[in-house]
């Protein structure tokens, strides 16, 4: 698994020193939906990096087989359940449920602009 920039930020202990900006735009969809999608993708990438057992990976640094086995095992961890729990505790829709809110916003607000 190739580490993302978020993994590199977390692994280096630089999370408190790095500013992360969103630039997620697609002209084929409304801006609100693109912004929500980009914000959620960014938060998910950060969560995935934070859930990584960095200390265990560091301990396995000299043992390529153990390190690779651990990285492969990470793919099976229940990231989705942790993400859904985070969303519920933050009072935002988990999974794909946010899309319904965006569609409602499009119907109620954006359609009135034309």
N, C-alpha and C positions, 0 to 999 in steps of 0.2 A: 504494500500500500504506500503510495507516494504521499508524503506529508503535505498538507496544505499550508498556506501562509499562516493560517490560524494556529496550526499545530506548532509551527516554528515560533510564533509569538509566545504561546503558552510554554513550550519546552524551554525557551530561553529565559523565562521569568519576566518577560517584558510587557505583560498585559497592562500593567498600570502606567506604562510609559508610551504606549502606542495609541494613536487616535485612528479609529476605523471609520471610514466614510462610505456611504452608500451611493452607488451610481448604477442603478438598475433601471434601465429604460428600454422600452420596446414600443415604437410608435403604433404598432398594430393593436395595442390594448390600452385601456384607460390608465392614467397615471397613478391613481389610487391603488388599483390592483397590482400594478407593477411595483409600486413602493412597498406594499404589504408583502408581496412575494419576496422581494429583495431583502427586506428587513428580517423576515422569518428565516430565509436561507442563511443570512449572516449569523443570526442567533443560533441556528442549528449547527453551523460549522464551528462556532465557538464552544457550544456545549459538547460536541463530539471531541474537540481538542481537550477540553477540561476533564472529560471522563477518561481520557487516555491515562493508563497507569505509568506516568512518566518515570517514577522512581524505579519501577520494575524494568522498564526499557533501558534505563541508565545502567542498572545492575547487570543487564545482559549485553552491554555494549561490546564486550570482548568475545561473546559467544554468538556468532552469526545465526546458528541454527535455532537457539533459544529465542533470540530476538525476532527472527522471522516467524517462528511458531506463535509467539505472543502477538505479533501484529496480525497474523491470520485469525487468531482467536478473537481479537477485538471486533472483527467483522460480525461475529455472532452475538455480541452483547446486545441487550435490549434497549438500544438507544431510543427507539420509538416510544416505549413506555415512559422513559424518563422525560422525553420531550412533551408528551401528552400531559404528564403530571405537572410539569412546569407551566404549561399553558393554562391548565385548570386552576392552579394556585395563583396565577396572574390575572384570572378572569378574562381570558381570551380563548376563542374557540380552538380546540385541538385538531390535529389532523387536517383534513380538507374542509372542515366546517366553516372556516373563515371565508371561504369562497362564497358561501350563501350570503354572508353579510355584505360583501363587496357587490354582489349581484343586486341585492336590495338597495344599496346606495346608488348604483347605476340607474336602477328603475326610478327611484324616488328623487334623486338630485340631478344626476348628469343628463338624463333624458329631458329634463325641463329647460336645459340651457339652449337647445337648438331652436 
